[in-house]
Amino acid sequence: MSSDQPRTRAASPVPITPPDPAAARLRRRSVVWAALWVPACLLAGVLVLTREKAARCLTYGESCEGTPGVLYVAALVIALVALVTVQSTSRAEVRRAAFWTQLGAEGVFLFFLLTAFA
């Protein structure tokens, strides 16, 4: 073989697929909802602190029962796993289901916050 001949490359076993604009849009929406969730939690926390039971709990240590912490952690873990799944999966139906799971888990967490001292 002489050095002036071009080398041939083996064909890739993985087919090249064109970029999916719907996937990029859903990934962007997922990040936006995750970013908007933080100020929503802060607002919900402020609203909870304006309640009489929350003030009584903070001031006198009375009426401090609320939602168990494990439920908050479970909602956070589910939302985080769904966010990672939306960002990393290549299957459209899994991505869509993970996006709605993320929104649902974020909504459940906010609901738990709003009913903390109910």
N, C-alpha and C positions, 0 to 999 in steps of 0.2 A: 504494500500500500504506500502510495506516495502521500506526502503531506499537503499537496495542493488540492486533494479531493475533499469535498465537504463531508462532514460526519452526518449520519442520519440519526435522528432521535427516535426512540421508541414511542409509540402512541401511549398516551396516558390511559390507564384503566378506568379512571374516573371521568365521566362525561362532563364537559363544561356546559353549565347552564347559564342563561342570561340572567342579569339581576332582576329581582322581582320588586317593582315599585310599591306594591301593596305591603310587602314585608317590611320595607324601610319605613313606610308610613306608620304601620302598626308598632314597630319598635320605637319610633319617635314618640308616638302617643303614650306608650307605656312609660317612657322616661318622664314625659311631661306630667302624667298623672302621679307618678311617684314623687316628683318635685313639688307638685301642688298639695300633696298629702301632708307634707311637713307643716306648712302654714295652717292647713285645716286642723291639724292636731293642736297647734298652739291656740287657735281660736276656740276650739272645743274645750281646751284646758282652762282658758280664761272664763268661758261661760260656766263651766262647772264650779269654778272658785267663787262665782257670784251667788251661788245657792246658799241658803241658810244652813243646811246640813253640812256643807263643806266648811263654812265659817265656824260652825260649832265644833267640828272635828279638829280644825286647825287651832282653835282658841282653847277649848276645854278638853279635847280628847274624847268627846262623846259622839255617838252616831257615826263611827268610822268604818262600819261594815260596808263592803262594796263588792264588786266583781272580783273573783279570785285572779291573782296575777298570772296564773298559768294560761288563762284564756287570752290575755293580752299578748303573751309570748307566742302562743300558738298562732294567733292572727298575724303577728309580725313575721313569723317564720314562713307561714304560707304565702304571704305577700312577697317576701324576699325570694323564695324559691320560684314563684310564678314570674317575677320580674327577670330573674336570671334565665328562666326557660324561654321567655319571650325573646330575650336578646340573643340566645344561643342556638335555638332550634332552627332547622331548615324546613320542617314540615309545616305547611300553612294551617292545617286543622289543629295541630298541637299548639302552635303559636297563638291562634285565635282563642282557644280554650284557656290557655295560660293567661292571656290578657284579661279575659273576663273573670278568671279566678283571682287575679291580682286586684282588680277593681272591687270584687266582692269582699276579699279579705281586708282591704283598706276601709271599706264601708263598715264592716263588722267591728273593726278596731275603733273607728270613730263612734259607732253606736255604744260600744263599751265605755268609751270616755264620757260620752254625754249622759250615760245612765249610772255613772260611778257612785253618786250620792243620792240616787233617786229614792 
